[in-house]
Amino acid sequence: MSLGQSLQQKQLQRLSPQQIQLMKLLQIPSAQIEQRVKEELEENPALEMNLDLLDGDASTASEEMKDDLLQGLPDEEEAVPVDEYEMSNEELNEYNYDDDGDIADYKTKDDYYPELDDDKIIPIKAEISLHELLMDQLSMLDLVEDEYKIAEQIIGSLDDDGYLRRALQSIADDLAFKQGMWVEEHNIETVLVKIQNFDPAGIAARNLQECLLLQLNRKLTADEFDGKKESKQILILAIQILEKYFEEFTRKHYDKIQKSLHLTDAHIKEVLHQIISLNPKPGAEVAQNNEAEKYIIPDFTVLINNGKLELTLNSRNAPPLVISDDYKMMLKEYELGQKQDKAQKEAVFFIRQKIDAAKWFIEMILQRQQTLLKTMQAILLHQESFFLSGDTTQLRPMILKDIAEKTLLDVSTVSRVANSKYVQTEFGTYLLKYFFSESLTTDSGEEVSTKEVKAILQELIEQEDKHKPLSDDELTDQLQEKGYNIARRTVAKYREQLNIPVARLRKEL
């Protein structure tokens, strides 16, 4: 085997640091752009907030920032060289990339941003997680050390909905492997029962049936039926149905249950209402409660003024940033000096580096504003009828490529804006992604948005006779009668996307 050396040429396409910075800034919604700006202000003393424009109009602030970028800075051609202490552009470019071709400088690689992936969303920490809630309750129990470790293992094994999907034997194996504990399944079962008494009711169940029974039994023991004999009887019947007729209940074979238990129509309705009011996902309730406390801060506002649409950008997206006058003055003073020793040259390099970083960040913020406005204006023009009426059926087919072509932006850029930005209209607040949909051709040859078809489909189901709900075939026939050329499998797909169950499960007594 012979060894040899060879030269190879290959062409690589790399995003510039500016492009990467812009892509990351585009991903940040209004609610978090202030935090990003705050971090940059703390990190770079050459960057300042213009307090005079803090409460001013966003567009005015933008113009002021543009002027500041063009004035008061020495020309780079006249700058005094810093000899070996000043890095060349080539050296800086090498510094910005690591051995794997990834960006390595602090501007474009830090813990604040996620990777540049369209599918990832910037996470928001909930007020309290399900795990934290259960561990707080666990700390109130008087348990021996082994029981506490078993409880920790059980709580750590729960899924997001609050279910224990793992077999008790698997938990015993985990304890043996990780903790060096040898426990029997009945010991784990004993601790599990204690955890199942925690809030929210139904937590740590191993299946839906057990989850619902835990909630009903707690109601029964907590005297939540107000002491009324009739209410207590309803709870007992509900428990009986779930214990003995669970399969019939899930298949909505209510007539069989009614006949077996000799219940009147009024009684079966009351019992079923009691069961249906239970929470099938108690763990998700914690996340929903935390989410309810969060407020969506829209990035845009669209108002109707005398029949015309007016678009404004949230002022949080246009922070009035300027370059520090002190730093500009220091740079001038150093560069006008007759002699420069090593320390002065290092100071010039440091000051210019900070000023350049500040200019760069301000430019990126300005580009972010312009990109947001350009994208939203294109969406507004395309979906003008909807923004004027609020009628979902007025939404036109629109894909990312349509907006990219109108704005001359890349499809990935439009995607980043659409996936994380909200617009407040006179008919509600929407994620921009909501306005994108594929097209469907009607019998007349007209292209309509799939959202229009879904809206009509949902309306048909809402107006159906719940005693005899419409099957997918019947829904397809009705949509075709309205002129929508649609197949049954497409109707089934849209119904599932709307989280609407099949006809059998929509049936009511």
C-alpha positions in Angstrom: 0.0 0.0 0.0 1.5 3.3 -1.0 0.9 6.6 0.7 0.8 9.9 -1.2 -0.3 13.5 -1.1 -2.7 15.1 -3.5 -4.3 18.6 -3.8 -8.0 18.9 -4.2 -10.2 21.8 -5.0 -13.7 21.9 -3.7 -16.3 24.7 -3.7 -18.1 25.3 -0.4 -20.9 27.7 0.1 -20.8 29.4 3.5 -23.2 31.8 5.1 -21.5 35.0 6.1 -21.5 35.9 9.8 -23.9 38.7 9.0 -26.3 36.3 7.3 -26.2 33.9 10.2 -26.8 36.8 12.6 -29.8 37.9 10.6 -31.3 34.4 10.4 -31.0 34.0 14.2 -32.5 37.4 14.8 -35.4 36.6 12.5 -36.3 33.6 14.6 -36.8 35.7 17.7 -40.3 36.9 18.3 -41.1 40.3 19.8 -41.4 38.9 23.3 -37.7 37.9 23.3 -36.0 40.5 21.1 -35.8 42.9 24.1 -33.8 40.3 26.0 -31.5 39.8 23.0 -30.9 43.5 22.7 -30.3 43.8 26.5 -27.6 41.1 26.3 -25.9 42.9 23.5 -26.0 46.2 25.4 -24.4 44.5 28.4 -21.7 42.9 26.3 -20.8 45.8 24.1 -20.1 49.2 25.8 -20.0 50.9 22.4 -23.7 50.2 21.9 -26.3 52.3 23.6 -30.0 52.8 23.7 -31.2 56.2 22.4 -33.4 57.3 25.3 -34.7 60.3 23.3 -36.3 57.9 20.8 -37.3 55.2 23.3 -41.0 56.1 23.2 -41.0 57.4 19.7 -42.3 55.9 16.5 -40.5 52.7 15.3 -40.0 54.1 11.8 -38.5 57.3 13.2 -36.1 55.4 15.4 -35.0 53.4 12.4 -34.1 56.5 10.4 -32.2 57.9 13.3 -30.2 54.8 13.6 -29.4 54.9 9.9 -28.2 58.4 10.2 -26.0 57.5 13.2 -24.3 54.8 11.3 -23.3 57.2 8.6 -22.1 60.1 10.7 -19.5 60.7 13.4 -17.2 57.7 12.6 -13.7 58.1 11.1 -13.1 56.8 7.7 -11.5 53.4 7.7 -9.0 54.5 5.0 -7.7 57.2 7.3 -7.4 54.9 10.3 -3.9 54.5 11.7 -2.7 50.8 11.2 -2.2 48.8 14.3 0.7 46.7 12.9 0.8 43.2 14.3 -1.9 43.9 16.8 -4.6 44.5 14.1 -6.0 41.4 12.4 -6.5 41.5 8.6 -9.8 40.6 7.0 -8.4 37.3 5.9 -7.4 36.5 9.5 -10.7 37.6 10.8 -12.5 35.3 8.3 -10.4 32.4 9.4 -11.2 33.2 13.0 -14.9 33.2 12.4 -14.9 29.5 11.3 -13.7 26.5 13.3 -12.1 23.4 11.9 -15.4 21.9 10.9 -16.5 24.9 9.0 -18.9 26.1 11.8 -19.1 29.6 13.0 -16.9 30.0 16.1 -17.0 33.6 17.2 -19.2 34.9 20.1 -21.5 36.7 17.7 -22.9 33.7 16.0 -22.4 30.8 18.3 -23.7 31.1 21.9 -26.1 29.5 24.2 -28.9 32.0 23.6 -29.9 30.8 20.1 -31.0 27.4 18.9 -29.3 25.9 15.8 -30.6 27.2 12.4 -33.3 24.7 12.0 -36.8 25.6 10.7 -38.4 22.8 12.7 -37.0 24.1 16.1 -38.8 26.6 18.2 -37.2 28.8 20.8 -38.4 27.2 24.1 -40.2 29.1 26.8 -39.8 27.7 30.3 -43.1 26.9 32.0 -43.8 28.4 35.5 -43.7 24.9 37.1 -43.3 21.6 35.4 -45.3 18.5 36.1 -42.2 16.8 37.6 -41.6 19.8 39.9 -45.3 19.8 41.0 -45.2 16.1 41.9 -41.8 16.3 43.6 -43.1 19.1 45.8 -46.0 16.9 46.9 -43.6 14.0 47.4 -41.6 16.0 49.9 -44.6 16.2 52.1 -45.0 12.5 52.5 -43.4 10.6 55.4 -41.4 7.9 53.5 -38.4 5.8 54.3 -35.4 6.3 52.0 -36.2 3.3 49.8 -39.8 4.4 49.3 -38.6 7.9 48.4 -36.2 6.5 45.7 -39.0 4.3 44.3 -41.3 7.4 44.2 -38.6 9.4 42.4 -38.2 6.7 39.8 -42.0 6.5 39.2 -42.4 10.3 38.9 -39.4 10.4 36.5 -41.0 7.7 34.4 -44.3 9.6 33.8 -44.9 10.9 30.3 -46.1 14.5 29.5 -49.8 13.4 29.9 -49.1 12.1 33.4 -49.3 8.4 32.6 -47.0 5.7 33.8 -46.5 3.8 30.5 -43.7 1.6 31.8 -44.2 -1.8 33.4 -43.5 -2.1 37.2 -40.9 -4.7 36.4 -39.1 -2.3 34.2 -39.0 0.2 37.0 -37.7 -2.5 39.3 -34.9 -3.2 36.8 -34.0 0.5 36.6 -33.8 0.7 40.4 -31.6 -2.3 40.5 -29.3 -1.0 37.8 -29.1 2.7 38.8 -29.6 2.6 42.6 -28.5 -0.9 43.4 -31.9 -1.6 45.0 -33.7 -4.9 44.8 -37.4 -4.3 45.1 -40.5 -6.4 44.4 -43.3 -5.2 42.1 -45.8 -5.1 45.1 -43.4 -2.6 46.8 -43.5 -0.3 43.8 -47.3 -0.8 43.6 -47.7 0.4 47.2 -45.7 3.6 46.4 -47.6 4.1 43.1 -50.9 4.2 45.0 -49.6 7.0 47.1 -48.5 9.0 44.1 -51.9 8.4 42.5 -53.4 10.5 45.4 -51.4 13.5 44.2 -52.8 16.4 42.3 -53.9 16.7 39.5 -56.4 13.9 40.0 -55.8 10.9 37.7 -52.0 11.3 37.7 -49.7 8.2 37.4 -52.4 6.0 35.9 -51.3 3.2 33.7 -54.1 3.5 31.2 -57.1 5.7 30.4 -59.5 3.4 32.3 -57.5 3.7 35.5 -57.0 7.5 35.0 -60.8 8.1 34.8 -61.5 5.7 37.7 -59.0 7.5 39.9 -60.8 10.8 39.3 -64.3 9.4 39.9 -63.2 7.6 43.1 -61.6 10.9 44.4 -64.8 12.7 43.7 -66.7 10.0 45.6 -64.5 10.1 48.6 -64.1 13.9 48.6 -67.9 14.3 48.9 -67.9 16.4 45.8 -71.4 15.3 45.1 -72.7 17.8 47.8 -74.1 14.9 49.8 -77.0 14.4 47.4 -78.1 10.8 47.1 -78.8 11.2 43.4 -75.3 12.7 42.7 -73.7 9.9 44.6 -75.6 7.3 42.7 -74.5 8.9 39.4 -70.9 8.6 40.4 -71.3 5.0 41.5 -72.9 4.2 38.1 -70.1 6.0 36.3 -67.5 3.9 38.1 -69.5 0.7 37.3 -69.6 1.6 33.6 -65.9 2.2 33.5 -65.1 -1.0 35.4 -67.5 -3.4 33.6 -68.4 -1.7 30.3 -65.2 0.3 29.3 -64.9 -1.2 25.8 -68.6 -0.4 25.1 -68.1 3.1 26.5 -65.1 3.8 24.2 -67.0 2.5 21.2 -70.0 4.6 22.1 -72.3 1.7 22.3 -74.4 3.5 24.9 -77.6 1.6 24.0 -76.0 -1.6 25.2 -74.9 0.0 28.5 -78.3 1.5 29.0 -80.0 -1.8 28.4 -77.6 -3.8 30.6 -77.9 -1.4 33.6 -81.7 -0.7 33.0 -81.1 3.0 33.0 -83.6 5.7 31.8 -82.5 8.1 29.0 -82.1 10.9 31.6 -79.9 8.7 33.8 -77.6 7.5 31.1 -77.1 11.1 29.8 -76.2 12.3 33.3 -73.8 9.4 33.9 -72.1 9.9 30.5 -71.8 13.6 31.1 -70.1 12.9 34.4 -67.5 10.7 32.7 -67.0 13.0 29.7 -66.3 15.9 32.1 -63.2 14.1 33.4 -59.7 14.9 32.2 -58.1 12.2 30.1 -54.7 13.9 30.2 -54.1 15.2 33.8 -50.4 15.8 33.2 -51.1 18.1 30.2 -53.3 20.2 32.4 -50.2 21.6 34.2 -48.7 22.8 30.9 -52.0 24.2 29.8 -52.4 26.2 33.0 -48.9 27.6 32.6 -49.6 28.4 28.9 -52.8 30.2 29.9 -50.7 32.7 31.9 -48.6 33.6 28.9 -49.6 36.4 26.6 -48.9 36.5 22.9 -47.2 39.7 22.0 -48.0 40.4 18.3 -45.2 41.5 16.0 -47.6 43.3 13.7 -50.9 45.1 14.0 -53.3 45.4 11.1 -56.2 47.9 11.4 -58.9 48.9 9.0 -59.1 52.6 8.4 -61.8 53.9 6.0 -61.8 50.6 4.2 -58.0 50.4 3.8 -55.6 48.3 5.7 -52.9 49.9 7.9 -49.9 47.9 9.0 -47.6 48.7 11.9 -44.6 46.9 13.3 -44.4 46.4 17.1 -42.0 49.0 18.5 -40.2 46.2 20.4 -38.9 45.1 17.0 -37.3 48.5 16.4 -35.2 49.4 19.5 -33.6 52.8 19.1 -29.9 51.7 19.2 -27.0 54.1 18.6 -23.2 54.0 18.8 -21.8 55.5 22.0 -20.5 59.1 21.5 -17.8 58.4 24.1 -16.4 55.5 22.1 -16.5 57.5 18.9 -14.7 60.4 20.6 -12.1 58.0 22.1 -11.4 56.5 18.7 -10.9 59.9 17.1 -8.5 61.0 19.9 -6.4 57.8 19.7 -6.2 58.0 15.9 -5.2 61.7 16.0 -2.3 61.0 18.4 1.2 61.5 17.0 2.8 58.4 18.4 1.2 55.1 19.3 2.8 52.6 21.6 1.8 49.0 22.0 -0.9 49.8 24.6 -2.4 52.6 22.5 -2.5 50.4 19.4 -4.3 47.7 21.4 -6.8 50.3 22.7 -7.5 51.5 19.1 -8.1 47.9 18.0 -10.4 47.2 21.0 -12.4 50.4 20.4 -12.7 49.9 16.7 -13.7 46.2 17.2 -16.5 47.2 19.6 -17.7 50.0 17.3 -17.7 47.7 14.3 -19.6 45.1 16.4 -22.2 47.8 17.4 -22.6 48.9 13.8 -23.0 45.3 12.7 -25.7 44.6 15.3 -27.6 47.8 14.5 -27.5 46.9 10.8 -28.8 43.4 11.6 -31.7 44.9 13.7 -32.6 47.2 10.8 -32.5 44.4 8.3 -34.7 42.4 10.6 -37.3 45.1 10.7 -37.2 45.6 6.9 -37.5 41.8 6.3 -40.4 41.5 8.7 -42.3 44.5 7.1 -41.5 43.3 3.6 -42.9 39.8 4.4 -46.0 41.0 6.2 -46.8 43.5 3.5 -46.7 40.8 0.9 -48.9 38.5 3.0 -51.3 41.5 3.5 -51.6 42.1 -0.2 -52.1 38.5 -1.0 -54.8 37.9 1.7 -56.4 41.4 1.6 -59.9 40.0 1.5 -59.5 38.1 4.7 -57.9 41.0 6.6 -60.8 43.2 5.5 -63.6 40.7 6.4 -62.1 38.1 8.9 -63.9 35.4 6.8 -61.8 32.3 6.6 -63.4 31.3 3.4 -61.8 34.4 1.9 -58.3 33.1 2.4 -56.5 32.5 -0.9 -54.1 29.6 -1.6 -50.6 30.8 -0.6 -47.4 28.9 -0.2 -43.9 30.1 1.0 -42.7 30.3 -2.6 -45.5 32.9 -3.4 -44.2 35.3 -0.8 -40.6 34.6 -1.5 -41.1 35.6 -5.2 -43.0 38.8 -4.2 -40.4 39.9 -1.7 -37.3 38.5 -3.5 -36.4 36.8 -0.2 -35.3 33.2 0.2 -38.0 30.7 1.0 -36.1 29.7 4.2 -36.2 33.4 5.3 -39.9 33.6 4.7 -40.4 30.4 6.6 -38.5 31.7 9.7 -40.7 34.8 9.7 -43.9 32.8 9.3 -43.2 30.2 11.9 -42.5 32.6 14.8 -44.4 35.8 14.3 -47.9 36.9 15.1 -50.2 39.5 13.7 -53.0 41.2 15.6 -56.1 41.9 13.4 -59.5 43.3 14.2 -60.7 39.6 14.1 -58.1 38.1 16.4 -54.4 37.3 16.7 -52.9 34.8 14.2 -49.6 33.1 13.7 -48.4 34.1 10.2 -48.1 30.4 9.3 -51.9 30.3 9.6 -52.3 32.2 6.3 -50.3 29.6 4.3 -52.2 26.8 2.6 -52.3 24.6 -0.5 -54.9 25.0 -3.2 -57.9 22.9 -4.3 -59.7 23.2 -7.7 -63.5 23.6 -7.8 -65.7 22.3 -10.5 -65.6 25.7 -12.1 -61.8 25.6 -12.4 -61.3 28.1 -9.6 -58.4 27.6 -7.2 -59.4 27.9 -3.5 -57.5 27.6 -0.3 -57.7 24.3 1.6 -58.5 26.4 4.7 -61.7 27.4 3.0 -62.6 23.8 2.4 -61.7 22.9 6.1 -63.9 25.8 7.3 -66.9 24.5 5.3 -66.2 20.9 6.5 -66.2 22.0 10.1 -69.4 24.0 9.6 -71.1 20.9 8.1 -70.1 18.8 11.1 -71.2 21.5 13.6 -74.6 21.7 11.9 -75.1 17.9 11.6 -77.7 15.9 13.5 -75.7 14.5 16.4 -78.1 11.6 16.7 -77.1 10.6 13.1 -73.7 12.3 12.4 -72.5 12.5 8.8 -70.1 9.8 7.6 -67.0 10.8 5.5 -68.8 9.6 2.4 -71.8 11.9 3.2 -69.5 14.8 4.0 -67.7 14.2 0.6 -71.1 14.3 -1.2 -72.1 17.5 0.4 -68.8 19.2 -0.4 -69.0 18.1 -4.0 -72.6 19.4 -4.2 -71.1 22.8 -3.2 -68.7 22.6 -6.1 -65.5 21.3 -4.3 -63.8 18.6 -6.3 -62.6 16.5 -3.4 -62.0 12.8 -2.7 -63.3 10.9 0.4 -59.7 10.2 1.6 -59.0 14.0 1.5 -62.1 14.7 3.6 -60.9 12.1 6.1 -57.5 13.8 6.2 -58.9 17.3 6.7 -61.2 16.0 9.4 -58.3 14.5 11.3 -56.3 17.7 10.9 -59.2 19.5 12.5 -59.1 17.0 15.4 -62.7 15.8 14.7 -63.4 12.1 15.4 -65.2 9.8 13.0 -69.0 9.8 12.8 -69.4 6.9 15.3 -67.6 8.8 18.0 -69.5 12.0 17.3 -72.8 10.3 18.0 -74.8 11.6 21.0 -77.9 10.3 22.7 
